[in-house]
Amino acid sequence: MLSEDRPVLQAGQAKVLVLPPDRSCASVARSTVSVLMGELGLPDGLIDDAVVAVSELATNALLYGDGTDAELWVWLRTRHAPSLVLTVFDTGPGPLPHAVHGDLLDVHGKGLAIVAALAETCGARLSRSRLRLVPARGKAVWCAFPLPEGYAVSVPVLTPARVTRWMVLELCRRGLFASHAGDIGGRSVLLVDELRVEITRTELSWRNTNGTKGCHPLPDLQDALEAITKSLTTPEPP
């Protein structure tokens, strides 16, 4: 979607990779995040905190997943204030982690309190794999770290037509049927299962199946992609 001479990571882009289903899982996650944040010119203290947090996420995916490869996703968020989002996806069984007394707990009750203490925000949601040949449903556990005041996130030139083409490809890769329904008054309309997504030059918006509205700024494509995927994803049957 972005040119070869782009910065290390732009808004709308994600760094994604498979994490090995063995004890090197956390090490691979740590080194990937450390190198990427260093290339982004972020301060050492922030890198240290993020590395510890992603190590916890990867370790929990290894311990409580289903023995298959987990995935690491990293992107920049622009909404409200710039932040770096770290996500580890796995297809392990059981309910989503949930917050109890401010701590994020995994399905076995082991607190991911370290992540909650280090990150500005954290959570978990239903999602779908990005890198598997056969799309799989699972859970994405994430955390976000605020970027330093004044840090300039690189934002590529995005148009409704360009974003629509990208969204169709990414949603279909995740096992969701998506199509470009047409263009109306400078807006592109994307249909994905029962959702109608309108894409303008500033935002993506839609009405979820439960009646709530979804809306994200155009540069936050990864967050929009995840929100749409979550809305259309149910847990795997036991």
C-alpha positions in Angstrom: 0.0 0.0 0.0 2.9 2.3 0.7 6.0 3.2 -1.4 9.4 1.6 -0.9 11.0 4.9 0.2 8.5 5.3 3.1 9.6 5.9 6.7 10.1 2.8 8.9 6.4 2.9 9.9 3.6 5.2 8.8 0.1 5.7 10.1 -2.1 3.2 8.4 0.6 0.6 8.1 1.4 -2.4 10.4 4.5 -4.4 11.1 3.2 -8.0 11.3 5.1 -11.3 11.8 4.6 -14.8 12.9 5.9 -15.7 16.4 7.4 -19.2 16.7 5.4 -21.6 18.9 8.4 -22.3 21.2 10.4 -20.7 23.9 11.9 -18.2 21.5 8.5 -16.6 21.0 9.0 -13.8 23.6 12.6 -13.2 22.5 11.5 -12.7 18.9 8.8 -10.3 20.0 11.2 -8.3 22.2 13.9 -8.0 19.5 11.4 -7.0 16.8 9.8 -4.3 18.9 13.2 -3.0 20.2 14.7 -2.7 16.8 11.5 -1.1 15.3 11.2 1.5 18.0 14.9 2.3 17.8 14.5 2.9 14.1 11.5 5.2 14.8 13.8 7.3 17.1 11.8 6.7 20.3 13.5 7.2 23.7 15.2 4.3 25.5 12.8 4.4 28.5 9.7 4.0 26.3 11.4 1.2 24.4 12.3 -0.7 27.6 8.7 -0.5 28.8 7.3 -1.7 25.5 9.7 -4.5 25.2 8.7 -5.8 28.7 5.0 -5.5 27.8 5.3 -7.3 24.5 7.3 -10.1 26.1 4.4 -10.7 28.6 1.9 -10.7 25.7 3.9 -13.2 23.7 4.6 -15.4 26.7 0.9 -15.6 27.6 0.1 -16.5 23.9 2.6 -19.3 24.1 1.4 -20.6 27.5 -2.3 -20.4 26.8 -2.6 -20.7 23.0 -3.4 -23.8 21.1 0.2 -24.6 20.2 0.2 -23.0 16.8 2.0 -19.8 15.7 0.9 -16.6 17.3 1.2 -13.3 15.5 2.7 -9.9 16.5 1.1 -6.8 15.0 2.6 -3.3 15.6 1.2 0.0 14.3 0.9 3.8 15.0 -2.3 5.3 16.1 -3.1 9.0 15.6 -6.5 9.3 17.3 -6.7 11.6 20.4 -2.8 11.5 20.8 -0.2 9.6 18.9 0.6 6.2 20.3 2.3 2.9 19.5 0.0 -0.2 19.5 1.4 -3.7 20.2 -0.9 -6.7 19.7 -0.3 -10.4 20.0 -2.9 -12.7 18.3 -3.5 -16.3 19.1 -6.1 -19.0 18.4 -6.1 -20.5 21.9 -9.4 -21.6 23.4 -11.3 -20.0 26.3 -12.8 -16.6 27.0 -11.1 -13.3 26.3 -8.9 -11.8 29.1 -11.0 -9.3 31.1 -10.3 -6.5 33.5 -10.6 -7.1 37.2 -9.6 -4.3 39.7 -7.7 -2.6 36.9 -5.6 -5.6 35.9 -5.9 -7.5 32.6 -6.4 -11.1 33.4 -5.9 -14.0 31.0 -8.2 -17.1 30.8 -6.3 -18.9 33.6 -6.5 -15.9 36.0 -2.8 -15.0 35.8 -2.7 -11.2 35.9 -1.1 -9.4 33.1 -0.6 -6.6 35.6 2.8 -5.8 34.3 1.3 -4.8 30.9 -1.5 -2.8 32.5 1.1 -1.0 34.7 3.4 -0.1 31.9 1.0 0.8 29.1 -1.3 3.7 28.9 -4.2 1.4 27.8 -4.6 -2.3 27.2 -7.4 -4.7 26.3 -8.5 -7.8 24.4 -10.9 -8.5 21.6 -12.1 -11.1 19.1 -10.1 -11.0 15.9 -8.9 -13.0 13.0 -5.4 -14.0 11.8 -3.6 -11.9 9.3 -0.8 -14.3 8.2 -2.4 -17.7 7.9 -3.2 -19.3 4.5 -6.5 -20.4 6.0 -8.0 -17.5 8.1 -8.6 -18.4 11.7 -10.6 -16.7 14.5 -9.0 -16.0 17.8 -8.2 -13.3 20.3 -6.0 -10.2 20.1 -4.5 -8.9 23.3 -3.1 -5.4 22.9 -1.5 -2.5 24.7 -0.7 1.1 23.7 2.1 3.5 24.6 1.9 7.2 24.2 4.5 8.7 21.9 6.6 11.6 23.2 5.1 15.1 23.0 5.8 16.6 19.6 6.6 13.3 18.0 5.5 13.6 14.3 3.8 10.5 13.0 4.3 10.1 9.2 1.0 10.1 7.4 0.8 8.9 3.8 -1.4 10.4 1.2 -4.7 8.5 1.4 -7.8 8.7 -0.8 -11.1 7.0 -0.4 -10.5 4.8 -3.5 -7.1 3.8 -2.3 -8.3 2.9 1.2 -11.2 1.0 -0.2 -9.0 -1.2 -2.4 -6.7 -1.9 0.6 -9.6 -2.7 3.0 -11.2 -5.1 0.5 -7.9 -7.0 0.2 -7.2 -7.1 4.0 -10.8 -8.1 5.0 -10.9 -10.9 2.4 -7.5 -12.2 3.7 -9.2 -12.5 7.0 -12.1 -14.6 5.7 -14.6 -11.8 5.5 -16.4 -11.1 2.2 -15.8 -7.5 1.2 -16.6 -5.6 -2.0 -16.5 -2.0 -3.3 -20.1 -1.0 -3.8 -19.4 2.3 -5.6 -18.7 5.9 -5.1 -21.2 8.6 -4.0 -20.4 12.3 -3.8 -16.7 11.8 -3.1 -17.2 8.9 -0.7 -16.4 5.3 -1.4 -18.8 2.6 -0.1 -17.5 -0.7 1.1 -19.7 -3.7 1.8 -18.4 -6.3 4.2 -20.8 -9.0 5.1 -23.8 -7.1 6.6 -21.9 -3.9 7.2 -21.9 -0.8 5.0 -18.7 1.2 5.5 -18.5 4.8 4.1 -15.0 6.1 3.4 -14.4 9.9 3.0 -11.2 11.9 2.8 -11.1 12.2 6.6 -12.7 9.1 8.1 -14.2 5.6 7.9 -17.7 5.1 9.5 -20.2 2.3 9.7 -23.1 1.0 11.8 -22.3 -2.2 13.8 -24.7 -5.1 13.9 -25.7 -4.1 17.4 -26.6 -0.6 16.3 -23.6 1.2 17.6 -21.6 3.5 15.3 -18.0 2.8 14.4 -15.8 5.6 13.2 -12.0 6.1 12.8 -9.9 8.8 11.3 -8.6 7.8 7.8 -5.0 7.4 9.0 -6.0 4.9 11.6 -6.7 2.1 9.1 -5.4 -0.6 11.3 -7.8 0.3 14.1 -10.7 0.5 11.7 -9.8 -2.9 10.2 -9.7 -4.4 13.7 -13.0 -2.8 14.8 -14.8 -4.1 11.7 -13.3 -7.5 12.1 -14.3 -7.7 15.8 -17.9 -6.6 14.9 -18.2 -9.6 12.5 -16.3 -12.2 14.4 -17.8 -14.7 16.8 -15.8 -17.2 19.0 -14.8 -20.5 17.5 -17.3 -23.2 18.7 -15.9 -25.5 21.4 
